[in-house]
Amino acid sequence: MESTRARVLRAKKLGVLIRDARLASGRSRKAIAEVLGISTSQLAAYERGDKAPSLPELEALAYHLQLPVEHFFGSEVLTEDDTGADVEQRLGRLIAIRQRIVGALLRQAREEADLSLSEVSRKLEIPKSRLRDYELGERPVPLPDLEALAALYGLTVQHFMDREGPIGEWLAQQRQVAHFLELPPELRAFVAKPVNRPYLELAQRLSEMSVEKLRAVAEGLLEITL
């Protein structure tokens, strides 16, 4: 009886984690079900905890959502609200905030380039009223327009990308993962071992030292070994 109850509770907990991971990714139940090769009703049963996925299905889900499979063995959720009801609303608010930030950066770049709205309008053949809306964040800036404005101001589109918000943090993590995967296999294996963490922390501290301090450390080591 206790064994059965434990398995039922495990399935319920797993269902919460699966639903949370899907909602955090912004994917629909239909899209995930198609990836796993199951029906939406079966995925719904997984998310309710009425049924539990197999390990290969869980591995495929983790791979598709770019999560470690161990995430589903824990209890930490990814969304702020584990019901996931406001995921779309939060993304909508984030987009609105980002549009205003992009607009403010466009205005700053234009003023630093010592150009008026009329001059920019004439050079790029974009209506002055539209440029004003862009800078106020009241109108989304189509990417071709943003590229043209950035080039006019001597900038790149990367200048306007999110750096400090949740999307910026995610992008930074993706770049870090990409850099890690570029390392030789033996170096990746070394970094991934927890036992080697003290060496990595030492390397980090050394990288933050000035040239003078590094020289002093090197000279001290030479004195010890001679």
N, C-alpha and C positions, 0 to 999 in steps of 0.2 A: 504493500500500500504506500509506504513512504517513498519507495523507489519510483512508483508511478507518479506520485505527486511532484517529486523532484523533476522528472522529465517534463511534466506539463508546465511547471513554472519556468523551466529552462527554455521551452519553446515560446512561451509568452514573452520572456525577456529578449530572446533572439528576435522575435517579431517586432518588438519596439525598436531595436537597433537597426533592423533592415529597413523599416519604414522611415526612420529618422535619417539614415544614410541616403535613401532615395530622395527624400524631400530636400535635404541639404544640397544635393547635386542639382536640384531643379528639374529632374527628369520625371516623366509621367510613369504611371504603373504599366501602361501598355508598352512603352519603350523598353523598360527593364525586362518585362516578361518576354519580349521578342528576343532580347539579347540572350536570355537564359534558355530560350526554347520551350517556354511553358506558357500556359494560358494566364490571362489576367486574373481569372478567378482563383487559380492556384497560387499566384503571387499574393493575392489579397488574403488567402488563407495563411500564407507564411507570415504576413505582416500582422495578422490578428493573433498569431500564435496557435491557430487551430491545427496547423501542420508545421513541420520543420524541414528546411532544405537539406539536401545532402551536402557533404563536404565539397565535392567538385562544383556544385552549384554555388556554394558560398565563396569558393575560391574564384570562380568566374565573376561573381558579383563584385568582390573586392578588387579584382583586376580591372573591371570595367569602370568602377568608381574611383580608381586610383587610391585605394585605401589598403593598409596592411590587413591581412585576414585576421590577425590577432585582435583587431578592433571589435570584432563580433564575439570575442571571448571575454570582453570586459563589460563595463556598464556606463561608460561615458558617452553622452549623446553629442551630436555635432551641431544641432540647431538650438537657438536660444529658447524656443518654445517647442517642446518635444511633440506637440500636436501637429506642428508644421503648418497650421492654418494660415499664418500670415507671411509665408515665404515670399509669395509674389508681391505682397504689399511692401515688404522690406526691400526687395530688389527695386521696386518702383521708386521708393523714397531715395534709395542709394543713387539711382540714375539721375533723379532730379537734382540731388546735391552735387553730383559730379558735373552736371551740365553747368551749374552756377560757378563751380570752381574753374572749369575750362573757360567759361566766359570771362571771369576775372583775370585769368592768365593771358587771354587774348588781348584784353584792354591794356594790361601792363606791358605786354610785348609791343603793342602798337605805340604806346606813349614813349617807350624806351627807343623805338625806331624813329620817333619824332614825326609821326604821320597822323594826319587827321582822318576821320571816317570818310570824308569826301575823297581824299587822295587814294585811300585803299579801295574805295568803291570804283574809282576810275581805273586804277591799275588792274584790278581783278574782275571788273565788270560784274560785281555783286551789288545789288541795291543797297543804298546806305541804310535804309530802314531795317533790312535783314541783318546787316552787320551789327547794328545797334542791339537787335534782339539777341544775336549770338552773344554779345558781350554782357548782356544783362542776364543771360542764362534762361531766357524766356523761350528760346527756340533751339532745338538740337542742331548741332553743327555737323552737316554731312561730312564724311571723311574726306572726299575730294576737296571740299572747301577748306577744311582744316589743314590739309596738306599744302594747299595753295597759300593760305595765310601764314603758316609756319615758314614756308620757303621765303615769302616776302619779308618776314621779320628775321631771317637768318637763323631759324630754329628747325628742329625736327619734330615729328609727331610725338616722339618719346618724351619730349619736354612736357607734354600735356597729360601723360599717362598717370594713373593713380599710383601713389607711392606709399602713403600713410594709411589709407583706408583698408578695408577687408580684402578688396580685390587686389590692391597693391601688395599686401602681405602675401596673398596667394601666388601672385606672379613672381614675387621674390623667392618664395619657396620652390616654385617650378624651375626657376633659373638655377637655384642651388642644387636641386636634384640633377639637372642637366649637367652642371659642372662636375658633380660627383661621378656621374656615369661616364664622363670623359676620362676619368683617371684610369691608369692601368689596373687590371683585375687584382693583382697582388696588393696594390695600394688601397683599393676599395675594401678588400678583405681585412686589411690591417685597421682601417678607420672604423669598420663596422663592429670590431670586437670591443666590447665594454672594457675588457682588461687593459686595452691600450689607451683608454681615455686620459690618464695622467700625462702620457707623452704628448697627446694632442693639445692638452691644456698648457703644457710647458711650451710647445711650439707657438701657441697663440700669444702667450705672454712675451716670448722672445720677439715675435713679429711686431709687438707694440712698443718695443724699446727703441730709443734713439741710437744712432750709430755710435755715439760716444759711450753709452752704457753697454752696448754689445761688445765694443772693443775692450772695455774694462773687465767684462765677464770673461772674455777670451784670454786676456792677459792673466787673470786670476787662475784660470784653469791651467795655463801653461806653467805658472809658478808651482802649482800643486803637483803636476806630473813630472816636472824636471827634478 
